[in-house]
């Protein structure tokens, strides 16, 4: 014959099991309805996944990290003005050459640029106007 203590322990076990199943169901439903959370679980190494903009406006990205990285989009800014949103394909690990993802208009001469990935990583830089030596006077003594 079962004792009251046995019934209490069994009831506590059943309640814990139901709570575990409920939490698991909520997590499972979330993962199914939000597949983005399934596609990537770690932080990107942004020192090895880098964007760049050439002085001619060509936008590229390279992934030299040890992991394959999923597709994303990237916002491109020239002189702090958003000029494009580009699609970035999934990139394999250990890349050796940049993947060109688009072309943007850039001004002649000096400008700043920034590329901001939608999932992770941001890079920025600037180009300065070269000196015009036609107007430089050097006096040698």
C-alpha positions in Angstrom: 0.0 0.0 0.0 1.3 3.4 -1.0 2.0 5.9 1.8 1.0 9.6 1.7 4.7 10.5 1.4 4.9 8.3 -1.7 1.9 10.0 -3.2 3.4 13.5 -2.4 6.7 12.5 -4.0 5.0 11.1 -7.1 2.9 14.2 -7.4 6.0 16.5 -7.2 7.7 14.3 -9.8 4.7 14.6 -12.2 4.5 18.4 -11.7 8.2 18.7 -12.5 7.8 16.5 -15.5 4.9 18.7 -16.7 6.8 21.9 -16.2 9.8 20.4 -18.1 7.5 19.4 -21.0 5.8 22.8 -21.0 9.2 24.7 -21.1 10.5 22.4 -23.8 7.4 22.9 -25.9 7.7 26.7 -25.7 11.3 26.5 -26.7 10.5 24.1 -29.5 7.7 26.3 -30.9 10.0 29.4 -30.7 12.8 27.6 -32.6 10.3 26.4 -35.3 8.6 29.8 -35.7 11.9 31.7 -35.5 14.4 29.7 -37.7 17.0 32.6 -37.6 17.8 31.5 -34.0 18.6 28.0 -35.3 21.0 29.2 -38.1 23.6 30.8 -35.9 24.5 30.2 -32.3 28.0 31.8 -31.8 29.6 35.2 -32.0 31.4 36.1 -35.2 35.1 36.9 -35.1 34.9 40.4 -36.7 38.6 40.6 -37.0 38.4 37.8 -39.5 35.0 38.6 -41.1 35.6 42.0 -42.7 33.8 44.4 -45.0 35.5 47.0 -47.2 34.8 49.7 -49.7 37.3 50.6 -52.4 38.1 54.1 -53.5 36.0 53.4 -56.6 33.0 52.3 -54.6 33.3 48.5 -54.9 32.0 46.8 -51.7 33.4 43.5 -50.6 33.6 41.1 -47.7 36.0 38.3 -46.8 35.6 35.5 -44.2 39.0 34.2 -43.1 37.6 32.7 -39.9 37.5 29.0 -39.1 33.7 28.8 -39.5 31.2 29.0 -42.3 29.1 32.2 -41.9 25.4 32.5 -42.9 24.0 35.0 -45.4 23.0 38.4 -44.2 22.5 41.9 -45.5 24.8 44.9 -45.1 24.0 48.6 -44.9 26.6 50.8 -46.7 27.2 54.4 -45.6 29.2 57.0 -47.5 30.0 60.2 -45.5 27.5 59.0 -42.8 24.6 58.7 -45.4 23.1 55.3 -46.0 23.5 54.7 -49.7 22.6 51.0 -50.1 21.6 47.7 -48.5 23.4 44.8 -50.1 22.8 41.1 -49.9 25.8 39.2 -48.5 25.9 35.5 -49.4 26.8 32.7 -47.0 30.6 32.6 -46.9 32.8 29.5 -46.4 35.5 29.4 -43.8 39.2 30.2 -44.6 38.4 32.6 -47.5 41.4 33.9 -49.4 39.8 36.5 -51.7 37.1 39.1 -51.0 33.6 38.5 -52.4 32.3 41.6 -54.2 28.7 42.2 -53.0 28.0 45.4 -54.8 28.9 48.8 -56.1 28.0 52.2 -54.6 28.6 55.8 -55.8 31.4 57.6 -54.0 32.5 61.2 -54.4 35.8 62.1 -56.0 38.5 62.7 -53.4 38.0 62.3 -49.7 35.2 60.3 -48.1 34.3 58.1 -45.2 32.7 54.7 -45.5 31.0 52.2 -43.2 29.5 48.8 -43.8 27.2 47.4 -41.1 26.2 43.7 -41.3 22.6 43.0 -40.2 23.7 39.9 -38.1 27.1 41.0 -37.0 30.3 42.9 -37.8 30.9 46.5 -38.8 33.8 48.0 -40.6 34.6 51.6 -41.5 37.4 53.6 -43.1 38.2 56.8 -45.0 40.0 58.0 -48.1 41.8 61.3 -48.1 42.5 63.6 -51.0 46.0 63.2 -52.2 48.2 66.3 -52.1 48.3 68.2 -55.3 52.0 68.8 -55.9 51.4 71.5 -58.6 50.8 74.0 -55.8 53.6 72.9 -53.4 56.7 75.1 -53.3 59.8 73.7 -51.7 62.6 76.0 -50.9 66.0 74.2 -50.6 68.8 76.2 -48.8 
